[in-house]
Amino acid sequence: MTRSQLTLKSVRVRPVVVPLKRPIVSKVGLYQDWPLILIDLYTNEGVVGHSYLEPYLKQSMRYIVPAIEDLAEAAKGQPVAPFDGFRRGIGSLHLVGREGVSLIAVSGLDMAAWDALAKAAEMPLAVFLGGTVGPVPAYNSSGLWLTPPCATGPAQQ
């Protein structure tokens, strides 16, 4: 299947809040749970692309989710073409700004579109985008925490 064969059918957007086993304590605040926006991009050809956003603030989901849904509705029936879709999405939000919530919403759809195209090409997304698949060195930075792991108490560990 080629890129030009995918056409956007619909998008499902789900805001979820995940409780954290260990709260994040950073300079900008205390986070006991983490908001995620899950995006499923359905095509007429049966390929589904997935992406997710982490908007940091739960209340921001009230603005981002409808923006994603509006962008998807405007793109319904259009070819799944990330460069064109990104340009179209940013252009449609020009009057409200090309950063912040607008850019976050457009980016969520953009990532789902790339995922759908990689699946249609039967390639890992990394390879589809020109990279390689292989081991990645990992490390434990303890994230953004300003408190040591044991300071959160036994119930949080």
PLY file of the C-alpha trace (Angstrom):
ply
format ascii 1.0
element vertex 157
property float x
property float y
property float z
element edge 156
property int vertex1
property int vertex2
end_header
0.00 0.00 0.00
1.36 3.47 -0.81
0.93 6.77 0.97
-1.48 8.16 -1.63
-3.87 5.28 -0.99
-4.78 6.37 2.55
-7.74 8.67 3.09
-8.77 10.07 6.47
-12.08 8.57 7.60
-12.33 9.70 11.23
-10.41 10.37 14.40
-11.09 9.16 17.91
-9.65 11.35 20.67
-9.68 10.23 24.31
-8.44 12.31 27.23
-7.25 10.15 30.12
-5.61 10.89 33.45
-3.16 8.31 34.77
-2.44 8.22 38.51
1.28 8.21 39.23
2.77 5.67 41.59
5.29 8.32 42.60
4.40 12.03 42.28
6.54 14.31 40.17
7.89 17.21 42.19
9.40 19.83 39.91
10.09 23.54 40.00
6.76 24.22 38.29
4.57 22.09 40.51
3.54 18.81 42.10
1.93 16.23 39.80
0.12 13.27 41.36
-1.38 12.16 38.06
-0.51 12.63 34.41
-2.82 13.70 31.58
-2.65 11.94 28.22
-4.60 12.49 25.02
-4.86 9.28 22.98
-5.46 9.72 19.25
-6.59 7.05 16.78
-6.66 8.11 13.12
-8.89 5.82 11.04
-8.53 5.59 7.27
-11.01 4.41 4.65
-8.49 1.69 3.81
-8.64 0.15 7.29
-5.24 1.34 8.54
-5.30 2.99 11.97
-2.54 5.37 13.06
-2.00 6.06 16.75
-0.39 8.89 18.68
-0.58 10.46 22.10
0.05 13.82 23.65
1.16 14.70 27.17
-0.18 18.21 27.82
1.16 18.40 31.43
-1.96 20.18 32.71
-5.26 18.28 33.04
-7.31 21.39 32.34
-5.58 21.93 28.99
-7.25 18.80 27.61
-10.56 20.75 27.55
-9.08 22.95 24.80
-6.80 20.55 22.96
-9.30 17.71 22.42
-11.90 19.88 20.61
-9.14 21.47 18.51
-7.98 18.01 17.37
-11.57 16.98 16.60
-12.17 20.16 14.58
-8.95 19.69 12.60
-9.84 16.06 11.88
-13.35 16.96 10.76
-11.94 19.51 8.32
-9.53 16.89 6.95
-12.12 14.11 6.58
-11.95 12.57 3.11
-8.52 14.10 2.44
-5.44 12.00 1.67
-3.31 11.15 4.70
-0.36 13.36 3.76
1.45 14.71 6.84
3.22 17.64 5.19
0.01 18.90 3.56
-2.05 18.13 6.66
0.35 19.98 8.93
0.36 23.01 6.63
-3.45 22.90 6.33
-3.89 22.54 10.11
-1.53 25.37 11.03
-3.05 27.56 8.32
-6.58 27.00 9.62
-5.50 28.07 13.11
-3.49 31.07 11.95
-5.83 33.62 13.53
-5.62 32.00 16.97
-1.86 31.48 16.77
0.68 29.00 15.47
2.04 27.88 18.82
0.88 26.45 22.12
-2.47 24.64 22.00
-2.77 25.09 18.22
0.58 23.48 17.52
-0.05 20.72 20.06
-3.35 19.79 18.38
-1.87 19.80 14.88
1.11 17.75 16.09
-1.10 15.02 17.56
-2.76 14.45 14.20
0.57 14.72 12.40
2.10 11.92 14.49
-0.96 9.68 13.95
-0.75 10.30 10.19
2.93 9.26 10.09
2.10 6.15 12.11
-0.69 5.20 9.66
1.61 5.67 6.67
4.33 3.52 8.25
1.80 0.77 8.96
0.51 0.95 5.38
4.10 0.58 4.15
4.55 -2.32 6.61
7.62 -0.65 8.10
8.57 0.40 11.62
7.96 4.13 11.94
11.65 4.79 12.66
12.65 3.07 9.42
9.84 4.77 7.47
11.21 8.12 8.63
14.76 7.21 7.55
16.19 5.84 10.78
17.10 2.40 12.00
15.74 0.01 14.59
18.08 -1.23 17.28
19.01 -1.05 20.93
18.88 2.33 22.61
21.09 3.03 25.63
18.95 3.75 28.68
19.63 5.41 31.99
17.74 6.30 35.14
17.62 10.05 35.68
14.77 9.73 38.20
12.85 12.03 35.88
12.06 15.55 37.03
11.86 14.71 40.70
13.34 17.13 43.16
12.80 14.71 46.04
14.63 11.41 46.46
12.54 8.27 45.75
12.36 7.29 49.42
11.04 10.73 50.49
7.63 10.08 48.91
6.74 7.46 51.48
6.06 3.74 51.22
2.58 4.18 49.72
4.05 6.08 46.77
6.89 3.70 45.92
0 1
1 2
2 3
3 4
4 5
5 6
6 7
7 8
8 9
9 10
10 11
11 12
12 13
13 14
14 15
15 16
16 17
17 18
18 19
19 20
20 21
21 22
22 23
23 24
24 25
25 26
26 27
27 28
28 29
29 30
30 31
31 32
32 33
33 34
34 35
35 36
36 37
37 38
38 39
39 40
40 41
41 42
42 43
43 44
44 45
45 46
46 47
47 48
48 49
49 50
50 51
51 52
52 53
53 54
54 55
55 56
56 57
57 58
58 59
59 60
60 61
61 62
62 63
63 64
64 65
65 66
66 67
67 68
68 69
69 70
70 71
71 72
72 73
73 74
74 75
75 76
76 77
77 78
78 79
79 80
80 81
81 82
82 83
83 84
84 85
85 86
86 87
87 88
88 89
89 90
90 91
91 92
92 93
93 94
94 95
95 96
96 97
97 98
98 99
99 100
100 101
101 102
102 103
103 104
104 105
105 106
106 107
107 108
108 109
109 110
110 111
111 112
112 113
113 114
114 115
115 116
116 117
117 118
118 119
119 120
120 121
121 122
122 123
123 124
124 125
125 126
126 127
127 128
128 129
129 130
130 131
131 132
132 133
133 134
134 135
135 136
136 137
137 138
138 139
139 140
140 141
141 142
142 143
143 144
144 145
145 146
146 147
147 148
148 149
149 150
150 151
151 152
152 153
153 154
154 155
155 156
